[in-house]
Amino acid sequence: MKIDNSLKPIATGANASKAPAPRVASTPDAPAKSVQLSALSTQLKAAESSMASAPAVNMDKVNQIKQAISEGRFKINPEAISSKLIASVKDLIQSNQPNA
């Protein structure tokens, strides 16, 4: 898995309630404006809800790896790990450098 710092966190659960609610300004002379959301916003809200209820960790996979480690079947390839880690660091460094 490549490490990537370009993703921004999404407010879900307890954090979502901290975000201010959108407000529509109205005055006595002007009627309140209505806001219409697209179908995509409904789909995004449904996706957010399903992600919030999904577990963050696949416990079946974790248990399989634990069992493989305890049985001595889990093989670690330090060369592959180090190569991918170095490549990821290089990508992060390059993405943080100003364009020349």
LINZI-V723970 format. One record per backbone hydrogen bond with DSSP energy under -0.5 kcal/mol. CO is the residue of the C=O (numbers start at 1). NH is the residue of the N-H. If there is no record, write none. Layout:
BEGIN
CO&NH, CO&NH
END
This chain:
BEGIN
10&12, 12&15, 13&17, 15&18, 15&19, 16&19, 23&25, 30&27, 38&42, 39&43, 40&44, 41&45, 42&46, 43&47, 44&48, 45&49, 46&50, 47&51, 48&52, 49&53, 50&54, 57&59, 58&62, 59&63, 60&64, 61&65, 62&66, 63&67, 64&68, 65&69, 66&70, 67&71, 68&73, 68&74, 69&72, 73&75, 76&78, 77&81, 78&82, 79&83, 80&84, 81&85, 82&86, 83&87, 84&88, 85&89, 86&90, 87&91, 88&92, 89&93, 90&94, 91&95, 92&96, 93&97, 94&97
END
